[in-house]
Amino acid sequence: CSMIYGSTGATHFDQLAKILTGYEITGARSSGIFMGILSIAVGFLFKITAVPFHMWAPDIYEGSPTPVTAFLSIAPKISISANISRVSIYGSYGATLQQIFFFCSIASMILGALAAMAQTKVKRPLAHSSIGHVGYIRTGFSCGTIEGIQSLLIGIFIYASMTIDAFAIVSALRQTRVKYIADLGALAKTNPISAITFSITMFSYAGIPPLAGFCSKFYLFFAALGCGAYFLAPVGVVTSVIGRFYYIRLAKRMFFDTPRTWILYEPMDRDKSLLLAMTSSFITSSFPYPSPLFSVTHQMALSLYL
């Protein structure tokens, strides 16, 4: 921000848009503006755990209290995505940012899918899943179009709902000292509602229709193809298929594997149960009834892009 302010004397989006538009018309370039925008982009990528700035995420997610982990998984991605989606203010610098996010999207999708396969603890696969979904969501910004921004917003809404669902259940499980994936073996027998809800969330993460996760990835990849990112969409499809391994493995552990230990799971409190009901309803209804979500995200995309 300091380099941008030093080069332009402005920090307001409207003022920056006018200044950068003037630079674009005259053909002038400013290294200070470029380095400032690049520094902000790197800071944003670090906060949303995008590759190659992701190394802190698995350990922090595992060691932090579950409510804090859920907040770190959702809040930065929502706020930062809204900021970087204002691609219209960057002028000619926006193309450079789109290239950066293009390669970060590919790297995040690949690493998120492969790194989660070897994890044995419950929260670490969710951390790598977060890294992978950053790649999917960044696909929308790489397009630099209104359709891309709308698909990005759809992805954020659905990702936030799935993450709230997953961490609400993990939070309840952590109260009974469930730490490893192997400890989930008795969940379907002792608390079948939680097991079914958790499985639905995992299937949605995996992008299995007709759940919301499929809707999110479909429109993100469709937007990528629409803007000519023909390499980005196939990579996303392949990594999504690979990622299904560890999501389905969690469901398999809960329903089909022999329990390593028998743990008496405590019932959820009323607030968590209500939250789960709301997010689960959204996850299961977004694909069959997408009109409300599409209408809201389209208006938001117009306000961010124009």
C-alpha positions in Angstrom: 0.0 0.0 0.0 2.8 2.4 0.8 4.4 2.0 -2.6 1.0 2.5 -4.3 0.3 5.6 -2.2 3.8 6.9 -2.9 3.4 6.5 -6.6 -0.2 7.8 -6.9 -1.0 9.8 -3.8 -4.3 7.8 -3.4 -5.6 4.8 -1.6 -9.3 4.9 -2.5 -10.5 2.5 -5.1 -12.3 5.1 -7.3 -9.2 7.4 -7.3 -6.9 4.5 -8.1 -9.1 3.4 -11.0 -8.9 6.9 -12.5 -5.2 7.1 -12.1 -4.5 3.7 -13.5 -6.9 4.3 -16.4 -4.9 7.4 -17.2 -1.6 5.5 -17.2 -3.2 2.9 -19.5 -4.3 5.6 -22.0 -0.9 7.3 -22.1 1.0 4.0 -22.1 2.9 5.0 -18.9 4.1 2.4 -16.5 5.2 2.8 -12.8 7.4 0.3 -11.1 6.2 1.5 -7.8 2.6 0.8 -8.6 3.5 -2.6 -10.0 5.6 -3.6 -7.0 2.9 -2.3 -4.6 0.2 -4.4 -6.4 2.5 -7.4 -6.5 3.2 -7.1 -2.7 -0.5 -6.9 -1.9 -1.2 -9.9 -4.1 1.5 -11.9 -2.3 0.1 -10.9 1.1 -3.4 -12.0 0.0 -2.1 -15.3 -1.3 -0.4 -15.9 2.1 -3.5 -15.2 4.0 -5.7 -17.5 1.9 -3.1 -20.3 2.1 -2.5 -20.4 -1.7 0.6 -22.3 -3.0 3.5 -21.4 -2.6 2.5 -19.5 0.5 0.6 -22.4 2.2 3.3 -24.0 4.4 1.9 -22.6 7.7 -1.7 -23.9 7.2 -1.6 -27.6 8.1 0.2 -27.2 11.4 -1.9 -24.1 12.4 -5.1 -25.8 11.5 -4.1 -28.9 13.5 -2.9 -27.1 16.6 -5.5 -24.3 16.9 -8.9 -24.7 18.6 -11.5 -25.9 16.1 -13.6 -22.7 16.1 -10.4 -20.7 15.4 -9.5 -23.1 12.6 -13.0 -22.7 11.1 -12.6 -18.9 11.2 -9.2 -19.0 9.5 -10.6 -21.3 6.9 -13.5 -19.0 6.0 -13.2 -15.4 6.9 -9.9 -14.5 5.1 -11.1 -16.1 1.9 -14.4 -14.2 1.9 -12.9 -10.8 2.6 -9.8 -11.1 0.5 -11.7 -12.5 -2.5 -14.0 -9.5 -2.4 -11.0 -7.2 -2.5 -9.0 -8.9 -5.3 -12.2 -9.4 -7.3 -12.2 -5.6 -8.0 -10.1 -6.3 -11.1 -11.3 -3.2 -12.9 -9.2 -0.9 -10.8 -5.9 -2.5 -11.8 -6.0 -1.5 -15.5 -3.2 -3.0 -17.4 -1.7 -4.4 -14.3 -4.7 -6.8 -13.9 -3.4 -9.0 -16.7 -0.2 -9.7 -14.7 -2.2 -10.4 -11.6 -4.4 -12.9 -13.5 -1.3 -14.7 -14.7 0.0 -15.0 -11.1 -3.3 -16.3 -9.9 -3.5 -18.7 -12.9 -0.3 -20.5 -11.8 -1.2 -20.3 -8.1 -4.5 -21.9 -8.9 -2.9 -24.8 -10.7 -0.3 -25.4 -8.0 -2.9 -25.1 -5.2 -5.2 -27.6 -6.8 -2.5 -30.2 -7.5 -0.8 -29.9 -4.0 -4.1 -29.8 -2.2 -5.3 -33.1 -3.8 -2.0 -35.0 -3.4 -0.9 -33.9 0.0 -4.2 -34.8 1.7 -3.9 -38.4 0.7 -1.2 -39.3 3.2 -2.8 -37.6 6.3 -3.9 -39.6 9.3 -5.4 -36.9 11.5 -8.9 -35.5 11.1 -8.1 -31.8 10.7 -5.1 -32.0 8.5 -7.0 -33.3 5.4 -9.4 -30.4 5.9 -6.4 -28.0 5.8 -5.1 -29.5 2.5 -8.7 -29.4 1.3 -8.7 -25.7 2.0 -5.6 -25.2 0.0 -7.1 -27.1 -2.9 -10.3 -25.2 -2.8 -8.4 -21.9 -2.9 -7.1 -23.1 -6.3 -10.6 -23.9 -7.5 -12.0 -20.5 -6.3 -9.0 -18.6 -7.7 -10.0 -20.1 -11.1 -12.8 -17.5 -11.3 -10.5 -14.6 -10.7 -8.0 -15.9 -13.3 -10.7 -15.2 -16.0 -11.0 -11.5 -15.3 -14.6 -11.4 -16.4 -18.0 -10.9 -14.7 -18.9 -14.5 -15.2 -15.6 -15.5 -13.6 -16.2 -13.2 -10.6 -19.7 -14.7 -10.2 -18.4 -18.2 -10.3 -15.8 -17.2 -7.7 -18.6 -15.9 -5.4 -20.6 -19.0 -5.9 -17.6 -21.1 -4.9 -17.0 -19.0 -1.8 -20.6 -19.3 -0.6 -20.6 -23.0 -1.1 -17.2 -23.5 0.3 -18.1 -21.5 3.5 -21.2 -23.6 4.0 -19.3 -26.9 3.6 -16.5 -25.7 5.9 -18.9 -24.6 8.6 -20.6 -28.0 8.4 -17.4 -29.9 8.6 -15.8 -28.0 11.4 -19.0 -28.0 13.5 -18.9 -31.8 13.5 -15.2 -31.9 14.1 -15.6 -29.5 17.0 -18.1 -31.9 18.6 -15.8 -34.9 17.9 -12.8 -33.1 19.5 -14.7 -32.8 22.7 -14.5 -36.6 22.9 -10.8 -36.7 22.1 -11.2 -37.8 18.5 -8.0 -36.8 16.8 -7.2 -39.5 14.2 -9.2 -40.6 11.2 -9.1 -44.1 12.6 -11.1 -42.9 15.6 -14.1 -42.3 13.4 -14.8 -46.0 13.0 -17.6 -46.1 15.6 -19.3 -42.8 14.6 -21.9 -44.4 12.3 -22.9 -46.8 15.1 -23.0 -44.4 18.0 -24.1 -41.1 16.3 -25.5 -42.0 12.8 -26.9 -38.5 12.2 -23.5 -36.9 12.6 -21.9 -39.6 10.4 -24.5 -39.1 7.6 -24.1 -35.3 7.8 -20.3 -35.5 7.8 -20.4 -37.9 4.8 -22.7 -35.6 2.8 -20.3 -32.7 3.5 -17.4 -34.8 2.3 -19.2 -35.9 -0.8 -20.0 -32.2 -1.5 -16.3 -31.3 -1.0 -15.5 -34.0 -3.6 -17.9 -32.5 -6.1 -20.3 -35.4 -6.3 -23.7 -34.4 -7.8 -26.3 -33.4 -6.9 -24.6 -31.6 -4.0 -23.5 -28.0 -3.8 -19.8 -28.8 -4.3 -20.5 -30.1 -7.8 -22.5 -26.9 -8.6 -19.5 -24.8 -7.4 -16.9 -26.7 -9.4 -19.1 -26.9 -12.5 -19.6 -23.2 -12.8 -16.0 -22.4 -11.9 -14.7 -24.7 -14.7 -17.4 -23.5 -17.1 -16.2 -19.9 -16.5 -12.6 -21.0 -17.1 -13.5 -22.6 -20.4 -15.6 -19.5 -21.4 -12.6 -17.2 -21.0 -10.2 -19.4 -22.8 -8.4 -21.0 -19.8 -8.5 -24.4 -21.5 -5.6 -25.8 -19.4 -7.0 -24.7 -16.1 -10.3 -26.5 -16.3 -8.9 -30.0 -17.1 -6.4 -29.7 -14.3 -9.2 -28.8 -11.9 -11.3 -31.8 -13.1 -8.3 -34.2 -12.7 -7.4 -32.9 -9.2 -11.0 -33.0 -8.2 -11.2 -36.7 -9.1 -7.9 -37.4 -7.2 -9.2 -35.5 -4.2 -12.3 -37.8 -4.0 -10.0 -40.5 -2.6 -9.5 -39.0 0.9 -13.1 -37.6 1.1 -14.6 -41.0 0.4 -12.0 -42.6 2.7 -13.5 -40.6 5.6 -17.0 -41.9 4.8 -15.7 -45.4 4.4 -14.0 -45.2 7.8 -17.2 -44.1 9.5 -19.6 -46.7 8.0 -17.6 -49.8 6.9 -14.4 -50.1 8.9 -14.1 -51.9 12.2 -13.7 -49.4 15.0 -10.2 -49.2 16.4 -11.6 -48.0 19.7 -15.2 -47.5 20.9 -15.8 -43.9 21.9 -19.1 -42.7 23.3 -19.9 -39.5 21.3 -21.7 -36.8 23.1 -24.8 -35.3 21.5 -24.4 -31.9 19.9 -25.8 -28.8 21.6 -28.8 -27.0 20.2 -26.9 -24.2 18.5 -24.6 -26.6 16.6 -27.5 -28.7 15.5 -29.4 -25.7 14.2 -26.3 -24.5 12.3 -25.8 -28.0 10.8 -29.4 -28.1 9.7 -29.1 -24.8 7.9 -25.8 -25.5 6.2 -26.8 -29.0 5.2 -30.0 -27.7 3.7 -28.0 -25.3 1.7 -25.5 -28.0 0.5 -28.3 -30.3 -0.6 -30.6 -27.7 -2.2 -28.1 -25.4 -4.1 -27.8 -27.6 -7.1 -31.5 -28.5 -7.6 -32.6 -24.9 -6.9 -29.7 -22.5 -7.9 -31.7 -19.4 -8.8 -31.5 -17.6 -5.5 -27.8 -18.1 -5.3 -27.3 -17.1 -8.9 -29.3 -13.9 -8.5 -27.4 -12.8 -5.4 -23.9 -13.6 -6.8 -24.7 -11.9 -10.1 -25.6 -8.6 -8.4 -22.5 -8.9 -6.2 -20.3 -9.6 -9.2 -21.6 -6.5 -11.0 -20.9 -4.3 -8.0 -17.4 -5.7 -7.6 -16.4 -5.7 -11.2 -17.9 -2.4 -12.5 
